[in-house]
Amino acid sequence: MISEIAFDSGARGQIYVRYTSQSHSFYLTQEIYNPAKNEWVSVDSAKINSGISMRVFLATPVTGNLSRPGDKYRFTLSTLPNGGGTVIDSKDYSLQNYYGTMKAITINSVTSASTNVIGTAEPSSTVQIKKGSTVIGTGKADLNGDYNIKIPAQVVGTAVTAQSALNGVTSNIASVTVTGLQTVGAIDPNKFIVGDTNITGTYSDDVVRARALINGASVSVGGSFENGSFKFFVGNLGIKTNDVVVLQALDANNRVLDNKTVTVASAISQGAITPNDYTVGATNITGSYTGTVARAELFVEGTRVSTGGTFANGNFTYFIPTGRIKEGDTVVLIAFDASGKELGRQTVRTVANTQGSIKAHHYTTGNVTITGNYTGDATKARLTVNGKVISWGGTFHSGTFSYYVGSTTIGAKDTVVLTVFDAKDNQLDEQNLTVLAQP
């Protein structure tokens, strides 16, 4: 049987075939394939000895056309010449290179940081790397023709050459000039929402800053780049929804490493309105707001009354025509953004426009009531002594009132406050009482 076929195992242009034969009358035949006729052609056939042995064949037979990489040939061990009789074994193969010439050598780019030279050459050939006439590295190409040879780092501008040799035949000389260390990097910006102050995102490798271009014009260079994330301030650039925004990733020497277009989106409109209590008869509803509230609409008892309002710095006022809201009316304010999108609605609590005052007489310790006069809508009072609420009550009629306190509730040195309210517990007035000691 045929156990091995080897290229260039000695002089170039020869093929070594190792075989095992059980008889000294078997034949070993070399054939080449003719693709034009789709047939195998015998070019060499010889009787062989029994046992384990080797026979040398020409890679390019004089009588054949086997000369290009990929050309097919076959070796057959049989009982008769030219593959006739009983076939003991057969092996197909194809040429891997041009015999009689060397495969052209190549050398990949080399930077000032490179400590290896990589390229391709004739399979199994010896490769020398030189700087001028000085050999700085030697190695061997593998069976696929690839080589990787260690060298000392070279300075920028140095010419480095590579040449291969095999069995006394040398290749061309490939040359490359050492360049500076090549920086790499990428940038990946997040979606930018109009109104935000920064473009954010991630980056990789040698990116240290960025350049922003808006509609093709460079407008800013900078950014904070740390631990794979970046932030680029654009708060003063006035980016609009239809702007084309591009970020260029730069290395330390401002070399552009990457370009990415930033997706620009409209701001998400949201907000809320919080009206204060409205006192019937007042000219405005006031309150606070959040988000992008720009105007409001007023509904009274389900009927739309008006639209407008002044919204600034988180506070708003909304004009109310005289007599339009009465005590007990259902009042609703609906908030909108600048585009007319409704953001929310709130019911406004109305309170009566009550008023009144109180004027208590001097109180003498030991008396059981506080007395005095009142005006307006006062209906009840609250007694506070030394900051502590003591009681609620009082009798209010025809402009005079009395408030029971008991004979021991108030001392001569006590601080006494009487607060007056309307029927719905709206505070109307407050008075500090003068306390006199009983003679």
Long-range contacts (C-beta under 8 A, 24 or more apart in sequence): 1-77, 1-88, 1-89, 2-75, 2-77, 2-89, 2-90, 2-91, 5-75, 5-91, 5-93, 7-59, 7-96, 8-124, 8-166, 8-167, 10-56, 11-167, 12-99, 12-100, 12-166, 12-167, 12-169, 13-58, 13-59, 13-60, 13-99, 13-100, 14-56, 14-57, 14-58, 14-59, 15-56, 15-57, 15-58, 15-59, 16-54, 16-55, 16-56, 17-54, 17-55, 17-56, 17-57, 17-75, 18-52, 18-53, 18-54, 19-48, 19-52, 19-53, 19-54, 19-55, 19-77, 19-89, 20-51, 20-52, 21-48, 21-49, 21-50, 21-51, 21-53, 21-77, 21-88, 22-50, 22-88, 23-50, 23-79, 24-48, 24-49, 24-50, 25-79, 26-50, 26-77, 26-78, 26-79, 26-88, 27-77, 27-78, 27-79, 27-80, 27-81, 27-82, 27-83, 27-84, 28-55, 28-75, 28-76, 28-77, 29-75, 29-76, 29-78, 29-81, 29-82, 29-83, 30-57, 30-61, 30-73, 30-74, 30-75, 31-73, 31-74, 31-75, 31-76, 31-83, 32-61, 32-64, 32-65, 32-66, 32-71, 32-72, 32-73, 32-74, 33-71, 33-72, 33-73, 33-74, 34-65, 40-74, 42-82, 42-83, 45-81, 45-82, 45-83, 47-81, 48-77, 59-95, 59-99, 60-99, 60-100, 66-95, 67-95, 67-98, 67-99, 68-95, 68-98, 69-94, 69-95, 69-96, 69-97, 69-98, 70-94, 70-95, 71-95, 96-123, 97-122, 97-123, 101-169, 102-164, 102-166, 102-169, 102-170, 102-171, 102-172, 103-145, 103-164, 103-171, 104-171, 104-172, 104-174, 105-162, 105-163, 105-164, 105-171, 105-172, 105-173, 105-174, 106-162, 106-174, 107-160, 107-161, 107-162, 107-174, 107-175, 107-176, 108-176, 109-176, 109-179, 110-154, 110-160, 110-176, 110-177, 110-178, 110-179, 111-178, 111-179, 111-180, 111-181, 111-182, 112-153, 112-154, 112-155, 112-156, 112-178, 112-179, 112-180, 112-181, 113-153, 113-181, 114-151, 114-153, 114-154, 114-178, 115-150, 115-151, 115-152, 115-153, 116-148, 116-149, 116-150, 116-151, 117-147, 117-148, 117-149, 117-151, 117-160, 117-162, 118-146, 118-147, 118-148, 118-149, 119-146, 119-147, 119-162, 119-174, 120-145, 120-146, 120-147, 121-145, 121-147, 121-162, 121-164, 121-171, 122-164, 122-166, 122-171, 124-166, 125-164, 125-165, 125-166, 125-171, 126-164, 126-165, 126-166, 127-162, 127-163, 127-164, 128-162, 128-163, 128-164, 128-165, 129-160, 129-161, 129-162, 130-160, 130-161, 130-162, 130-163, 131-158, 131-159, 131-160, 131-161, 132-159, 136-160, 154-178, 156-180, 183-251, 183-252, 183-253, 183-255, 183-257, 184-257, 185-249, 185-251, 185-257, 185-258, 186-249, 186-257, 186-258, 187-230, 187-247, 187-248, 187-249, 187-257, 187-258, 187-260, 188-260, 189-232, 189-247, 189-260, 189-262, 189-263, 191-262, 191-263, 191-264, 191-265, 192-234, 192-239, 192-245, 192-262, 192-263, 192-264, 192-265, 193-265, 193-266, 193-267, 193-268, 194-239, 194-240, 194-241, 194-264, 194-265, 194-266, 194-267, 195-267, 196-234, 196-235, 197-233, 197-234, 197-235, 198-231, 198-232, 198-233, 198-234, 198-235, 199-231, 199-232, 199-234, 199-245, 199-247, 199-262, 200-229, 200-230, 200-231, 200-232, 201-229, 201-230, 201-247, 202-228, 202-229, 202-230, 203-228, 203-229, 203-230, 203-249, 204-228, 205-257, 206-251, 206-252, 206-257, 207-249, 207-250, 207-251, 207-257, 207-258, 208-250, 208-251, 208-252, 209-250, 209-254, 210-247, 210-248, 210-249, 210-250, 211-247, 211-248, 211-250, 211-256, 212-237, 212-245, 212-246, 212-247, 212-248, 213-245, 213-246, 213-247, 213-248, 214-239, 214-243, 214-244, 214-245, 215-243, 215-244, 216-244, 221-250, 221-254, 239-264, 240-264, 241-265, 241-266, 267-292, 269-337, 269-339, 269-341, 269-343, 270-343, 271-335, 271-337, 271-343, 271-344, 272-335, 272-343, 272-344, 273-316, 273-333, 273-335, 273-343, 273-344, 273-345, 273-346, 274-346, 275-318, 275-333, 275-346, 275-348, 277-348, 277-349, 277-350, 277-351, 278-320, 278-325, 278-331, 278-348, 278-349, 278-350, 278-351, 279-350, 279-351, 279-352, 279-353, 280-325, 280-326, 280-327, 280-350, 280-351, 280-352, 280-353, 281-322, 281-353, 282-320, 282-353, 283-319, 283-320, 283-322, 284-317, 284-318, 284-319, 284-320, 285-317, 285-318, 285-320, 285-331, 285-333, 285-348, 286-315, 286-316, 286-317, 286-318, 287-315, 287-316, 288-314, 288-315, 288-316, 289-314, 289-315, 289-316, 289-335, 290-314, 291-337, 291-343, 292-337, 292-338, 292-343, 293-335, 293-336, 293-337, 293-343, 294-336, 294-337, 294-338, 295-335, 295-336, 295-338, 296-333, 296-334, 296-335, 296-336, 297-333, 297-334, 297-336, 298-331, 298-332, 298-333, 299-331, 299-332, 299-333, 299-334, 300-324, 300-325, 300-329, 300-330, 300-331, 300-332, 301-329, 301-330, 302-330, 325-350, 326-350, 327-351, 327-352, 351-424, 351-426, 352-422, 352-424, 352-426, 354-422, 354-423, 354-424, 354-426, 354-428, 355-428, 356-420, 356-422, 356-428, 356-429, 357-420, 357-428, 357-429, 358-401, 358-418, 358-420, 358-428, 358-429, 358-430, 358-431, 359-431, 360-418, 360-431, 360-433, 362-433, 362-434, 362-435, 362-436, 363-405, 363-410, 363-416, 363-433, 363-434, 363-435, 363-436, 364-435, 364-436, 364-437, 364-438, 365-410, 365-411, 365-412, 365-435, 365-436, 365-437, 365-438, 366-407, 366-438, 367-405, 367-407, 368-404, 368-405, 368-406, 368-407, 369-402, 369-403, 369-404, 369-405, 370-402, 370-403, 370-405, 370-418, 370-433, 371-400, 371-401, 371-402, 371-403, 372-400, 372-401, 373-399, 373-400, 373-401, 374-399, 374-400, 374-401, 374-420, 375-399, 376-428, 377-422, 377-423, 377-428, 378-420, 378-421, 378-422, 378-428, 378-429, 379-421, 379-422, 379-423, 380-420, 380-421, 380-423, 380-425, 381-418, 381-419, 381-420, 381-421, 382-418, 382-419, 382-421, 383-409, 383-416, 383-417, 383-418, 384-416, 384-417, 384-418, 384-419, 385-409, 385-410, 385-414, 385-415, 385-416, 385-417, 386-414, 386-415, 387-415, 410-435, 411-435, 412-436, 412-437
